[in-house]
Amino acid sequence: MKRIGILNVKGSLPNFEDFGKLPTHLLNDNGLVGGQKAHQVLDGLIIPGGSIVESESITPEVERVIRKMDAQGKFILGMCSGFQVLAHKTDIGRKSPCPVEREGLGILDVTFHPLIGTDRVEAEVADDSFLTTGMKGKSVTGFHCHTYGDIRGDAPPVLFSQVKRTDYTDNPRKILAGVRNDEGNVVGTMIHGSLDENPSLVNNILNYLDTDEEETKQIYQANQELLKKIKGEIGIGLDIYADYRLSSNMDGLHQPISGNNPENVEIPPFLMIASTGSDSGKTFLTTGMVGALRRKGYRVGVLKVGPDTRDLVPALYLNKERMVNFSSIKIGGLGWKDLKEIINTLKGKKYDLILIEGVMSVFTGLLNEKTPFSAAEIALAGNIPTIMVTGCNKGGIETAALDLASHLEMMEKLGIKTVGAILNKVYHEEIAENASRYIKKSTGLDWVARVPKAQLAARGGTPEVEIKLEDFCQKAMETVEQHLDVEEIMKMAKKPEFTGYRPYSDILDIYLS
């Protein structure tokens, strides 16, 4: 059997996508596969996305494997962060007045610079490589989910993506999304899901390996065993393992529960984590909840309101779930799939909870004439219970409490069911206790939790800037486990019911009333 490795080190996402169901073996940071030197036993290597460069996870042993496999003419496919590993360097200095550079291996003659992209994309094949043989001029599909997507250099281009938005701004254009080395056996691409959505790419890899029908079958069987192994771990390098206790299906996104009547098919309960504004800690708390529930054996699906799917990456890192074509809930024409479609897609899927992360403030976009354009409208349209988060880091605890109470009042007017509130980034417990009493008294809300400000090792500690997934995720999980009752949070969720979007005129009347 041909052996296809996938890099499994801190910051990597070996289950972020299916990679064409090709990987058969894990390449860990010791450079070994089954106790043997990886370059001697692997026939090809996939380096997945994640925060591999930021985490500085490429050990000398792994570097040696990559370089020897390249010299042997074996295929190497780097995806997103895996692509950056193969480049000369990556400037991770987003929001920094000067470059913050991380060195790559220099196998591909390019450098990376900050450029956010989270589109579903169609890409044109520009040249042959082991991945794209005979496909020049044809199109492939997938998605971008990156922070450093500005690629510069002289490596032969292989893929150009047609994008709609970059850096949160409408800017339709074609951008470089993949290159190769001169020999064509090493390819880097920014297009996630490309192997899953384009069988021709997978067939090219199998043809490059010269596999016959029986060998191909063996690869797919080995991949299923590898998937089970990957899913048993929480994160990477955290030494935390868990089995799914309430859901036995390892691939619930694809396998519906038995039953022929769609009306009788169960829908998993939904819960939204929304906030009073950006930088409140939604991503941190959502990640922590997912990790804490996963450790208890629950199966949690995670979605994002709007197109910025990068916010989901930490949760997926802990959860060992892949990003799917309904991970992004469409608002204002931005995003991947409409809420009604998502609810229907999730019918019969074996999840104990679907956790939705809001976008910016719950009301951001509420008064846009396009509907829906806010997390509030998504919660309302799906009858989704909501936990509101407010950060105490900008205007202080007292201001945060007042802001939260005002938000809850408007949510009640709109008809959104708020089931709880969290004062996040608390720096003074006595003040926070009084602020909690005020929120309960002024809103009638029973569940008001307090979470202290976390100390993160990574610069900024959010997907907006440099992030080390293992540090961010472990701190998020530990914080939630210490300060929130996730079993109680699960009870707040309920099965969604899509009732349609509220007309803009109705929203405006309520807002002004």
SVG drawing of the C-alpha trace seen along z (x, -y; Angstrom):
<svg xmlns="http://www.w3.org/2000/svg" viewBox="-43 -56 60 61">
<polyline fill="none" stroke="black" stroke-width="0.4" points="0.0,0.0 1.1,-3.5 1.6,-5.6 0.5,-9.3 1.5,-11.2 -0.2,-14.2 1.8,-16.5 0.4,-16.3 2.3,-18.9 1.3,-21.7 -0.8,-24.2 -1.7,-21.9 -5.2,-21.0 -5.1,-17.4 -8.9,-17.2 -9.8,-20.7 -10.9,-19.1 -10.9,-15.5 -7.9,-16.0 -9.6,-13.8 -9.6,-11.0 -6.0,-10.3 -3.8,-10.5 -3.0,-7.2 -0.3,-8.0 0.6,-10.7 3.9,-12.5 4.7,-13.7 7.4,-16.1 9.9,-13.3 10.1,-12.7 9.1,-9.0 6.2,-6.9 5.7,-3.7 9.2,-3.9 10.8,-4.3 12.2,-7.4 9.3,-9.0 11.1,-9.8 11.9,-6.1 8.3,-4.9 6.1,-7.7 5.2,-8.1 3.8,-11.6 3.1,-14.2 0.3,-16.7 1.0,-19.7 -2.3,-21.0 -3.4,-24.5 -3.5,-26.0 -0.9,-28.1 2.2,-26.0 4.3,-29.0 3.2,-31.0 3.6,-28.0 7.1,-27.4 6.4,-23.7 8.7,-22.5 11.4,-20.5 14.7,-19.7 13.5,-16.1 10.4,-17.2 12.4,-19.6 14.8,-16.7 11.8,-14.6 10.4,-17.3 13.7,-18.1 14.5,-14.5 11.1,-13.7 11.5,-16.7 14.9,-15.5 13.4,-12.0 10.8,-13.6 7.9,-12.5 4.9,-14.8 4.5,-17.4 1.3,-19.4 1.2,-22.4 -2.2,-24.0 -2.5,-27.5 -0.2,-27.4 1.4,-24.3 2.1,-26.4 3.8,-29.0 6.0,-26.3 7.4,-25.6 7.9,-29.4 10.9,-31.6 9.2,-33.5 5.8,-34.8 5.2,-38.3 2.7,-37.6 2.8,-41.2 -0.8,-42.1 -1.7,-45.2 2.0,-45.6 3.8,-48.8 6.7,-46.7 7.0,-43.2 7.1,-40.2 8.7,-37.5 8.8,-33.8 11.2,-31.7 10.0,-28.9 12.0,-26.2 12.4,-28.1 11.4,-25.2 8.9,-27.3 10.2,-30.7 7.5,-33.0 6.9,-35.1 3.7,-35.7 2.2,-39.0 -1.0,-39.9 -4.2,-39.6 -7.5,-38.2 -9.6,-36.0 -12.6,-33.9 -14.5,-33.4 -15.9,-30.4 -13.9,-30.5 -13.5,-29.3 -10.0,-29.0 -8.4,-28.7 -5.6,-26.2 -2.6,-28.0 -0.1,-25.2 0.7,-21.5 2.0,-19.9 1.5,-16.6 -1.8,-18.1 -3.0,-19.7 -1.8,-17.5 -3.8,-18.0 -6.1,-20.6 -4.6,-23.9 -7.4,-26.4 -10.0,-24.4 -11.6,-25.5 -11.6,-24.0 -13.6,-25.0 -12.9,-25.3 -12.6,-28.0 -10.1,-30.5 -9.6,-30.8 -6.4,-32.8 -4.8,-35.9 -1.6,-36.0 -2.8,-35.5 -0.7,-38.0 1.7,-35.8 4.8,-37.3 7.7,-35.7 8.9,-33.9 7.6,-30.4 5.6,-29.1 1.9,-29.9 -0.5,-27.0 -3.8,-28.4 -5.5,-31.8 -8.6,-32.3 -11.5,-34.6 -12.3,-36.3 -15.1,-38.7 -13.7,-40.2 -10.3,-40.7 -9.6,-42.4 -13.3,-42.7 -13.8,-44.9 -15.6,-44.2 -12.8,-43.9 -13.6,-41.3 -10.4,-40.2 -8.2,-37.3 -5.3,-36.6 -2.5,-34.1 -3.6,-31.1 -1.1,-28.3 2.5,-27.7 4.8,-24.8 8.5,-24.2 10.3,-23.8 10.1,-20.0 6.3,-20.1 6.4,-17.6 5.9,-20.3 2.8,-22.5 1.4,-25.0 -2.1,-26.3 -4.4,-28.5 -7.6,-26.7 -9.0,-24.6 -11.3,-21.8 -9.9,-21.6 -9.2,-17.8 -12.6,-17.1 -14.5,-19.0 -12.5,-18.2 -12.0,-14.5 -9.7,-15.3 -7.1,-16.6 -7.3,-13.4 -7.0,-11.3 -3.9,-13.2 -2.3,-12.4 -3.2,-8.7 -1.9,-8.7 1.4,-10.3 1.7,-7.5 0.9,-5.0 -1.8,-3.3 -4.0,-0.5 -7.6,0.1 -6.6,2.4 -4.1,-0.1 -6.5,-2.9 -9.0,-0.9 -6.4,-0.2 -5.6,-3.9 -9.2,-4.8 -9.6,-2.1 -6.4,-3.2 -7.7,-6.8 -10.8,-5.8 -8.7,-4.2 -6.5,-7.3 -9.6,-9.5 -10.7,-7.6 -7.3,-8.0 -7.2,-11.7 -10.7,-12.3 -9.8,-10.6 -7.5,-13.5 -8.5,-17.0 -6.2,-19.5 -2.6,-18.4 0.1,-18.1 -2.3,-18.8 -2.4,-15.1 -6.2,-15.3 -8.3,-12.5 -12.0,-11.8 -14.6,-9.5 -18.0,-10.7 -20.4,-9.5 -23.7,-10.6 -23.0,-10.3 -21.4,-7.2 -21.3,-8.3 -17.7,-9.5 -18.8,-11.2 -22.2,-12.7 -22.0,-15.4 -22.4,-12.8 -24.5,-10.0 -28.1,-10.8 -30.0,-9.1 -32.2,-6.3 -35.8,-7.1 -37.6,-7.9 -39.9,-10.7 -38.0,-14.0 -40.7,-15.5 -39.7,-13.1 -36.0,-13.6 -34.5,-15.2 -32.6,-18.6 -29.8,-19.1 -30.4,-22.0 -28.9,-25.4 -27.3,-28.1 -25.8,-31.4 -22.9,-33.2 -23.4,-36.9 -22.0,-40.1 -22.2,-43.8 -19.3,-44.4 -16.0,-43.2 -13.2,-42.2 -15.6,-41.0 -14.2,-37.5 -16.8,-35.6 -14.2,-33.5 -12.3,-32.7 -15.4,-31.6 -16.9,-29.7 -13.6,-27.8 -13.5,-27.1 -17.1,-25.8 -16.4,-23.5 -13.3,-22.1 -14.9,-21.7 -17.9,-19.9 -15.7,-17.8 -13.7,-16.7 -17.0,-15.5 -17.7,-13.5 -20.3,-15.7 -20.3,-16.2 -20.5,-19.9 -20.9,-21.5 -19.7,-25.1 -21.0,-27.8 -20.2,-31.4 -22.6,-34.2 -21.2,-36.0 -18.2,-35.1 -15.2,-35.4 -14.8,-31.7 -11.3,-32.2 -12.9,-32.7 -14.0,-29.0 -10.5,-27.6 -9.6,-27.4 -12.8,-25.6 -12.2,-23.2 -8.7,-22.6 -10.0,-21.3 -13.0,-19.6 -11.3,-17.8 -14.1,-18.7 -13.8,-19.9 -15.0,-23.1 -18.0,-22.5 -19.9,-24.5 -22.5,-25.6 -20.0,-26.7 -20.7,-30.3 -24.3,-31.7 -25.1,-34.1 -26.0,-37.7 -26.4,-40.6 -25.3,-38.4 -22.0,-37.7 -21.2,-34.2 -21.7,-30.7 -25.2,-29.3 -28.6,-30.6 -29.8,-29.7 -32.9,-27.8 -30.6,-25.6 -28.3,-25.1 -31.1,-23.9 -32.4,-21.5 -28.8,-20.2 -28.4,-19.5 -31.5,-17.4 -30.6,-13.9 -27.0,-14.7 -25.7,-13.3 -24.7,-16.4 -25.5,-17.1 -25.2,-20.8 -24.8,-23.3 -22.9,-26.4 -23.1,-29.6 -20.6,-32.4 -22.1,-35.8 -20.4,-38.6 -19.3,-41.9 -22.2,-43.3 -25.4,-41.3 -27.0,-44.4 -24.2,-45.4 -26.0,-45.6 -29.5,-45.6 -30.5,-48.8 -29.2,-47.8 -32.1,-47.5 -30.7,-44.2 -32.1,-41.4 -30.7,-39.6 -27.6,-41.6 -27.0,-40.9 -26.6,-38.2 -29.8,-39.4 -31.8,-38.7 -30.3,-35.2 -31.2,-34.4 -34.7,-35.8 -35.4,-34.0 -34.3,-30.6 -35.8,-31.1 -32.3,-30.4 -31.6,-31.1 -28.7,-33.4 -26.1,-34.0 -24.8,-37.6 -21.2,-38.4 -19.7,-41.7 -16.0,-42.6 -15.0,-44.7 -11.7,-45.7 -12.7,-48.9 -15.1,-51.1 -14.8,-49.2 -17.1,-46.7 -19.7,-49.3 -20.0,-50.5 -20.0,-46.9 -23.0,-46.1 -25.0,-49.1 -24.2,-48.3 -25.3,-44.7 -28.5,-45.7 -29.3,-48.1 -28.7,-45.3 -30.9,-42.9 -33.7,-45.4 -33.6,-45.8 -33.3,-42.0 -36.5,-41.6 -38.3,-44.2 -37.3,-42.3 -38.5,-39.0 -35.0,-37.3 -34.8,-34.8 -31.8,-35.7 -31.0,-32.8 -27.8,-34.1 -25.2,-36.7 -21.4,-36.7 -19.3,-39.5 -16.0,-38.7 -12.4,-39.9 -13.4,-40.8 -10.5,-42.4 -12.3,-43.1 -14.6,-40.5 -16.4,-42.8 -17.3,-45.3 -18.3,-42.5 -20.6,-41.0 -22.5,-44.3 -22.6,-44.7 -24.1,-41.2 -26.8,-42.1 -27.6,-45.2 -28.0,-43.2 -30.3,-40.6 -32.4,-43.3 -32.8,-45.5 -33.4,-42.7 -34.9,-39.9 -32.2,-37.5 -31.4,-34.7 -28.1,-33.4 -25.3,-36.0 -21.8,-34.6 -18.4,-36.2 -15.1,-35.2 -11.8,-36.8 -9.4,-38.3 -7.2,-35.5 -3.4,-35.9 -2.4,-34.7 1.1,-33.9 0.4,-34.7 0.7,-38.3 -2.9,-39.6 -4.3,-36.2 -7.0,-36.4 -7.3,-35.3 -6.9,-38.9 -3.2,-38.8 -0.5,-36.1 -2.1,-33.1 -0.6,-29.9 -3.6,-27.6 -2.4,-25.2 -1.9,-28.1 -5.1,-30.0 -7.2,-26.8 -5.9,-25.3 -6.3,-28.6 -9.8,-29.0 -10.8,-25.5 -9.3,-25.8 -11.0,-29.2 -14.4,-27.9 -14.0,-24.8 -13.1,-26.8 -15.7,-29.6 -18.7,-28.3 -21.0,-25.2 -21.1,-23.8 -23.7,-21.2 -26.0,-24.1 -25.1,-25.9 -26.1,-22.9 -29.6,-22.9 -30.1,-26.5 -30.0,-25.3 -33.2,-24.3 -34.1,-23.0 -34.3,-25.8 -37.4,-26.6 -37.0,-28.8 -39.8,-31.4 -38.5,-33.7 -36.6,-37.0 -38.3,-40.1 -38.9,-42.9 -36.7,-45.9 -39.7,-48.2 -40.7,-46.1 -37.2,-46.2 -36.9,-49.9 -40.3,-50.5 -39.2,-48.3 -35.8,-50.0 -37.4,-53.5 -40.2,-52.6"/>
</svg>
